[in-house]
């Protein structure tokens, strides 16, 4: 995720049209992935707008996985309807492929490699700032925390653990041979697999634990107040959750495995978050070189 986020003013919705400035109530799309400091906010200023790779589209996407005219947005009554225009790779709302869908506030739209959040005309400024906060903290593809948020929060967790002499563990997780999945099935399927992996991990993550995607196919989980034994046990459960069940994708079933490195401290010695991550990285490296699809601690 990019670290620089777009500044927001209500007049940004209107461009040069003074009439819109008087009533800034148009619905909008906010591009939350790929995050960018420019052109993130798109005002739905016409009753019918096209989205696609063609330069004549109202919302042009520089994306090889988008069709020339991929989808259409149409204002019908007091709501907006999204319609797929026979695209090759499909149009998705909240990860469900759609032919036509009546949009609700906060719906996520995925077209090719782009993800947008739909903001209704009601309280658009509040919704926009919520979307910006999400861009700052959440990885849009997997809905886990992003690296920027994790590094700051994990640093605080380790400081707290050392200060109060409490245990904490970190698991660094890497998807094995992920490039092979992309090469064989395509990047869109690779994204589907990453999204599903994030969901499986989230199902096994407690409220006081922190799950993040910190690289292309790399995840990390911080586990406060946990014993070494239970940290390793959870790592094995996460590993098994991936290899035991193939992922259902648009190209059929796809198998994947993960390697995991575990680092743990009891809180009685002064250790930084960076040092703890380095320990887990070294164990991940051992797991990779020992044959993958395993846990090292």
C-alpha positions as CSV (number, residue, x, y, z in Angstrom):
1,X,0.0,0.0,0.0
2,X,1.3,3.4,-0.8
3,X,2.1,5.5,2.2
4,X,0.8,8.8,0.7
5,X,-2.9,9.2,0.6
6,X,-5.1,11.8,-1.3
7,X,-6.2,14.9,0.6
8,X,-9.9,15.4,0.5
9,X,-12.1,18.4,0.1
10,X,-15.8,18.4,-0.8
11,X,-15.1,20.7,-3.7
12,X,-12.9,17.9,-5.2
13,X,-16.1,16.1,-6.0
14,X,-17.3,18.8,-8.3
15,X,-14.4,19.7,-10.6
16,X,-15.2,23.0,-12.3
17,X,-19.0,22.7,-12.2
18,X,-20.3,25.4,-9.8
19,X,-23.7,23.8,-9.6
20,X,-22.2,20.6,-8.2
21,X,-20.3,22.7,-5.6
22,X,-23.6,24.0,-4.3
23,X,-24.9,20.5,-3.8
24,X,-22.0,18.0,-3.3
25,X,-24.1,15.0,-3.0
26,X,-23.0,12.8,-5.9
27,X,-22.2,9.2,-5.1
28,X,-18.5,8.3,-5.6
29,X,-16.1,5.5,-6.1
30,X,-12.8,5.5,-4.1
31,X,-10.0,3.4,-5.5
32,X,-8.5,1.6,-2.5
33,X,-6.3,-0.8,-4.5
34,X,-3.9,0.0,-6.0
35,X,-3.6,2.9,-3.5
36,X,-2.5,6.1,-5.0
37,X,-2.1,9.8,-4.1
38,X,-3.8,10.9,-7.4
39,X,-7.1,10.2,-9.0
40,X,-8.3,8.0,-6.1
41,X,-11.8,9.7,-5.9
42,X,-14.1,9.4,-8.8
43,X,-17.4,11.3,-8.7
44,X,-20.4,9.6,-10.4
45,X,-21.4,12.9,-12.0
46,X,-23.4,11.4,-14.9
47,X,-26.5,9.1,-14.8
48,X,-24.7,6.5,-16.8
49,X,-20.9,5.8,-16.7
50,X,-18.7,3.2,-18.3
51,X,-15.6,1.6,-16.7
52,X,-12.9,-0.1,-18.7
53,X,-9.5,0.0,-20.4
54,X,-10.7,2.1,-23.4
55,X,-9.7,5.7,-23.3
56,X,-13.3,6.6,-24.1
57,X,-14.6,5.1,-20.9
58,X,-15.8,7.5,-18.3
59,X,-13.6,5.7,-15.7
60,X,-10.5,4.5,-17.6
61,X,-8.4,1.7,-16.0
62,X,-4.8,1.1,-16.9
63,X,-5.2,-2.6,-16.3
64,X,-4.5,-5.5,-18.7
65,X,-7.0,-7.6,-16.9
66,X,-9.9,-5.2,-17.5
67,X,-11.9,-5.4,-20.8
68,X,-12.1,-2.4,-23.1
69,X,-15.6,-1.6,-21.8
70,X,-15.8,-3.8,-18.7
71,X,-18.8,-2.6,-16.8
72,X,-21.4,0.2,-16.6
73,X,-22.8,2.2,-13.7
74,X,-26.3,3.5,-14.1
75,X,-28.3,5.7,-11.7
76,X,-31.8,4.2,-11.5
77,X,-34.2,6.1,-9.2
78,X,-32.3,6.7,-5.9
79,X,-29.7,4.0,-6.3
80,X,-26.9,2.9,-8.6
81,X,-26.8,-0.3,-10.5
82,X,-23.5,-2.0,-11.7
83,X,-23.7,-4.2,-14.8
84,X,-21.0,-6.3,-16.3
85,X,-20.6,-5.8,-20.0
86,X,-19.6,-9.3,-21.0
87,X,-16.1,-8.9,-19.6
88,X,-13.5,-11.7,-19.9
89,X,-12.4,-11.7,-16.3
90,X,-15.7,-10.7,-14.6
91,X,-17.0,-8.0,-12.4
92,X,-17.1,-8.7,-8.6
93,X,-19.0,-7.0,-5.7
94,X,-17.8,-8.1,-2.3
95,X,-15.9,-11.0,-3.9
96,X,-19.0,-12.3,-5.6
97,X,-19.1,-12.4,-9.4
98,X,-22.1,-10.4,-10.7
99,X,-23.9,-9.8,-13.9
100,X,-25.9,-6.9,-12.4
101,X,-26.0,-5.6,-8.8
102,X,-27.7,-2.8,-7.0
103,X,-25.0,-1.1,-5.0
104,X,-25.1,-0.3,-1.3
105,X,-22.8,2.0,0.7
106,X,-19.4,0.5,1.3
107,X,-19.8,-2.2,-1.3
108,X,-16.4,-3.2,-2.7
109,X,-16.1,-3.5,-6.5
110,X,-13.3,-5.4,-8.1
111,X,-12.5,-5.0,-11.8
112,X,-9.3,-6.6,-13.0
113,X,-6.6,-5.6,-10.4
114,X,-8.5,-2.6,-9.3
115,X,-10.7,-2.4,-6.1
116,X,-13.1,0.4,-5.5
117,X,-15.4,1.2,-2.6
118,X,-18.8,2.7,-3.4
119,X,-19.8,5.7,-1.4
120,X,-23.5,6.8,-1.5
121,X,-24.4,10.5,-1.7
122,X,-25.5,10.5,2.0
123,X,-22.7,11.6,4.3
124,X,-20.1,11.2,1.5
125,X,-17.4,13.1,3.4
126,X,-17.7,10.8,6.4
127,X,-17.6,7.7,4.2
128,X,-14.6,9.0,2.3
129,X,-12.5,9.5,5.4
130,X,-13.5,6.0,6.6
131,X,-12.3,4.7,3.3
132,X,-9.0,6.7,3.6
133,X,-8.5,5.2,7.1
134,X,-9.0,1.8,5.6
135,X,-6.4,2.5,3.0
136,X,-4.0,3.4,5.7
137,X,-4.5,0.3,7.8
138,X,-6.1,-2.5,5.7
139,X,-4.7,-4.5,2.8
140,X,-7.5,-4.2,0.3
141,X,-6.9,-7.5,-1.4
142,X,-6.9,-9.8,1.7
143,X,-8.8,-7.5,4.2
144,X,-6.0,-8.2,6.7
145,X,-3.9,-5.4,8.2
146,X,-1.2,-3.9,6.0
147,X,2.5,-3.7,6.6
148,X,2.5,-0.1,7.6
149,X,-0.1,-0.6,10.4
150,X,1.4,-3.9,11.5
151,X,5.0,-2.6,12.0
152,X,3.8,0.3,14.2
153,X,1.3,-1.8,16.2
154,X,3.8,-4.7,16.7
155,X,6.4,-2.4,17.9
156,X,4.1,-1.2,20.7
157,X,3.0,-4.8,21.5
158,X,6.7,-5.9,22.0
159,X,7.4,-2.9,24.1
160,X,4.4,-3.7,26.3
161,X,5.4,-7.4,26.6
162,X,8.9,-6.5,27.7
163,X,7.8,-3.8,30.1
164,X,5.3,-6.1,31.8
165,X,7.4,-9.3,31.4
166,X,4.7,-11.0,29.4
167,X,5.2,-13.5,26.5
168,X,4.6,-12.7,22.9
169,X,5.2,-14.7,19.7
170,X,5.3,-13.8,16.0
171,X,4.6,-16.1,13.0
172,X,6.1,-15.2,9.6
173,X,4.2,-17.1,6.9
174,X,5.1,-17.4,3.2
175,X,3.1,-19.1,0.4
176,X,5.3,-21.8,-1.2
177,X,5.9,-21.5,-4.9
178,X,3.4,-18.7,-5.3
179,X,5.0,-17.7,-8.6
180,X,4.1,-21.1,-10.0
181,X,0.4,-20.4,-9.2
182,X,0.6,-17.0,-11.0
183,X,2.4,-18.5,-14.0
184,X,0.0,-21.4,-14.4
185,X,-3.3,-19.9,-13.6
186,X,-2.8,-16.1,-14.0
187,X,-2.5,-13.2,-11.6
188,X,-6.2,-12.9,-11.0
189,X,-6.4,-16.5,-9.7
190,X,-3.3,-15.7,-7.6
191,X,-5.2,-12.9,-6.1
192,X,-8.1,-15.2,-5.4
193,X,-5.8,-17.6,-3.6
194,X,-4.2,-14.8,-1.5
195,X,-7.6,-13.5,-0.5
196,X,-8.8,-17.0,0.5
197,X,-5.6,-17.7,2.5
198,X,-6.2,-14.4,4.4
199,X,-9.7,-15.6,5.1
200,X,-8.6,-19.0,6.4
201,X,-6.0,-17.4,8.6
202,X,-8.5,-14.8,9.9
203,X,-10.9,-17.7,11.0
204,X,-8.2,-18.9,13.3
205,X,-7.1,-15.5,14.7
206,X,-8.5,-14.4,18.0
207,X,-9.5,-10.8,18.7
208,X,-6.3,-9.9,20.6
209,X,-4.1,-11.3,17.8
210,X,-3.0,-9.4,14.8
211,X,-2.9,-10.7,11.2
212,X,-1.3,-8.7,8.4
213,X,-0.1,-9.1,4.8
214,X,3.4,-7.6,4.7
215,X,4.5,-8.6,1.2
216,X,3.3,-10.1,-2.0
217,X,2.6,-13.6,-0.6
218,X,3.9,-13.1,2.9
219,X,1.7,-12.8,6.0
220,X,2.5,-12.3,9.7
221,X,0.6,-13.0,12.9
222,X,1.5,-11.4,16.3
223,X,0.3,-13.4,19.3
224,X,0.4,-11.6,22.6
225,X,0.1,-13.5,25.9
226,X,0.8,-17.0,24.4
227,X,3.1,-19.8,25.4
228,X,5.8,-21.1,23.1
229,X,3.9,-24.4,22.9
230,X,0.7,-22.8,21.9
231,X,2.3,-20.6,19.3
232,X,3.8,-23.6,17.6
233,X,0.5,-25.4,17.8
234,X,-1.3,-22.5,16.2
235,X,1.3,-22.3,13.4
236,X,0.8,-26.0,12.7
237,X,-3.0,-25.4,12.5
238,X,-2.5,-22.5,10.1
239,X,-0.2,-24.6,7.9
240,X,-2.7,-27.5,7.9
241,X,-5.6,-25.2,7.1
242,X,-3.9,-24.3,3.8
243,X,-2.5,-27.7,2.6
244,X,-5.5,-29.8,3.6
245,X,-8.1,-28.2,1.4
246,X,-7.6,-26.8,-2.1
247,X,-8.9,-23.3,-3.0
248,X,-11.9,-22.9,-5.2
249,X,-11.1,-20.3,-7.8
250,X,-12.5,-19.1,-11.2
251,X,-10.1,-21.6,-12.8
252,X,-11.0,-24.5,-10.7
253,X,-9.3,-26.0,-7.6
254,X,-5.9,-24.7,-6.8
255,X,-3.6,-26.4,-4.2
256,X,-1.2,-24.3,-2.0
257,X,1.0,-24.8,1.0
258,X,2.8,-22.4,3.4
259,X,6.0,-22.4,5.3
260,X,6.1,-20.7,8.8
261,X,8.8,-19.4,11.0
262,X,8.0,-18.9,14.7
263,X,9.8,-16.7,17.2
264,X,8.8,-16.4,20.9
265,X,10.0,-14.5,24.0
266,X,8.8,-14.7,27.6
267,X,9.2,-11.0,28.1
268,X,12.0,-11.3,30.6
269,X,14.7,-10.0,28.2
270,X,15.0,-6.8,26.3
271,X,14.1,-7.5,22.6
272,X,12.9,-5.2,19.9
273,X,10.2,-5.9,17.5
274,X,12.8,-5.9,14.7
275,X,14.9,-8.5,16.4
276,X,11.9,-10.7,17.0
277,X,10.9,-10.5,13.4
278,X,14.5,-11.3,12.3
279,X,14.3,-14.5,14.5
280,X,11.1,-15.5,12.8
281,X,12.5,-14.7,9.4
282,X,15.5,-17.0,10.0
283,X,13.2,-19.8,11.0
284,X,11.1,-19.3,7.9
285,X,14.2,-19.5,5.9
286,X,15.0,-22.9,7.6
287,X,11.5,-24.1,6.7
288,X,11.9,-23.2,3.1
289,X,15.2,-24.9,2.8
290,X,14.0,-28.0,4.7
291,X,11.4,-28.7,2.0
292,X,8.6,-26.2,2.6
293,X,5.1,-26.9,3.9
294,X,6.4,-27.0,7.5
295,X,6.9,-25.0,10.7
296,X,10.3,-24.2,12.2
297,X,10.8,-22.6,15.6
